[in-house]
Amino acid sequence: MDPVTLETPRLLLRSFTSSDADAVYEACQDADIQYYTPVPSPYRREDAEKYVKEVVAKGWATDHDHILGAFRKDNDALVGSCCLSARGRGVYELGYWAAKEQRGCGYSTEAARALCEWGFTALEAHRIEWWAMVGNTASRALAEKLGFALEGTLRNRSIANDGQPHDWWVGGLLKP
């Protein structure tokens, strides 16, 4: 599948390009992104370049990871990254991170809502899942704003960048 571009009232969601590597690198220096998401830690400039040049392209080419960068329309600032990853027939997982200076403005909710709506229509998803490490209350609040139902807590689901196993929340959003 070719990458898509989505628009919301305040955001442009588009595929990352090479010129976005600096902004991705800066955003991923945030300790919360490195702790709560599966980005490398420490996050190097090479990681950002690989992400925007290879990871994003491979995800779209294989129709597995539909990754979009969210950018503000008023100043083109990077808000964050959001993704729908195929998990099974009609089932996708929503993932996202937000640049620290863009948090608290509703941008991530706006971007994730647009991506989920696109997933239900274009990808014919019937279920979108959300996963977050217990303690990531900002991610949980965003998922709940989108209408995800918390479905449980998985004990020691995965090992985080700190080398320790952590519990994870899981939620689901069904096609309206």
SVG drawing of the C-alpha trace seen along z (x, -y; Angstrom):
<svg xmlns="http://www.w3.org/2000/svg" viewBox="-21 -29 45 42">
<polyline fill="none" stroke="black" stroke-width="0.4" points="0.0,0.0 1.2,-3.5 1.3,-5.9 -1.7,-8.1 -2.1,-11.7 -4.8,-12.6 -6.0,-16.0 -7.7,-17.2 -8.6,-20.8 -5.2,-21.4 -2.9,-18.7 -1.5,-17.1 -0.8,-13.4 1.7,-12.2 4.5,-9.7 7.9,-10.8 10.6,-11.9 14.4,-12.2 14.0,-15.9 12.0,-14.8 15.0,-13.0 16.1,-15.9 12.7,-16.5 12.2,-12.8 15.6,-12.6 14.9,-15.6 11.5,-14.3 12.8,-10.8 15.4,-12.3 12.4,-12.5 12.8,-10.0 9.1,-9.1 9.2,-8.1 12.3,-6.0 10.8,-4.4 7.2,-3.8 7.7,-3.0 9.8,-0.4 12.3,-3.0 16.0,-2.3 17.5,-3.7 19.6,-5.7 18.1,-7.1 20.8,-8.0 20.6,-10.2 21.1,-7.0 18.0,-5.5 15.9,-8.5 17.4,-8.3 16.6,-4.6 13.1,-5.2 12.2,-7.9 14.0,-6.2 13.6,-2.5 11.1,-1.5 8.3,-3.7 8.8,-2.7 8.9,1.0 5.8,0.7 3.8,-0.7 5.3,1.5 4.4,4.7 1.0,3.3 1.8,4.1 2.7,0.9 0.8,-2.2 3.0,-4.9 2.2,-8.6 3.9,-11.6 1.5,-14.2 2.5,-17.8 0.8,-21.1 -0.7,-23.0 0.1,-26.4 3.9,-26.0 4.7,-22.5 6.1,-21.4 6.2,-17.6 3.5,-16.6 4.4,-12.9 4.0,-9.6 1.0,-7.3 0.7,-3.9 -1.8,-1.1 -0.1,2.3 -1.8,5.4 -2.3,8.0 -4.7,10.4 -7.5,10.3 -9.4,7.0 -7.5,6.4 -4.9,3.6 -2.9,2.1 -2.8,-1.6 0.6,-3.0 1.7,-6.6 4.2,-8.9 4.1,-12.7 6.8,-15.3 7.0,-16.6 6.4,-20.3 3.3,-19.3 1.6,-17.4 -1.5,-18.7 -3.1,-20.4 -5.2,-17.6 -3.1,-17.0 -2.4,-13.4 -6.1,-12.6 -6.9,-14.4 -4.2,-12.5 -5.1,-9.1 -8.8,-9.6 -8.2,-10.4 -6.0,-7.3 -8.5,-5.0 -11.3,-6.4 -9.1,-5.7 -8.4,-2.2 -12.0,-1.3 -12.8,-2.5 -9.8,-2.0 -8.3,1.0 -11.7,2.5 -10.7,3.0 -13.3,4.4 -11.2,4.0 -8.3,1.7 -6.3,2.6 -4.3,0.3 -1.5,1.5 0.4,-0.6 2.8,0.1 1.0,-0.2 1.9,-3.7 1.6,-5.4 -1.5,-7.3 -1.3,-9.8 -1.5,-7.1 -4.4,-5.5 -6.3,-8.9 -5.9,-9.4 -7.2,-5.9 -10.2,-6.4 -10.9,-9.8 -11.0,-7.8 -13.5,-5.3 -11.2,-2.4 -12.6,0.0 -9.9,1.1 -10.1,4.9 -7.4,6.0 -3.9,6.0 -1.4,8.5 1.2,9.3 4.9,9.0 3.9,8.8 7.2,7.5 10.6,6.3 11.1,2.5 14.2,0.5 15.1,0.7 15.6,4.5 12.7,5.4 9.4,7.0 6.4,4.8 2.6,5.2 0.6,3.8 -2.9,2.5 -4.9,3.6 -7.9,2.0 -10.1,2.4 -12.1,0.1 -14.7,1.8 -15.9,0.5 -18.9,-1.8"/>
</svg>
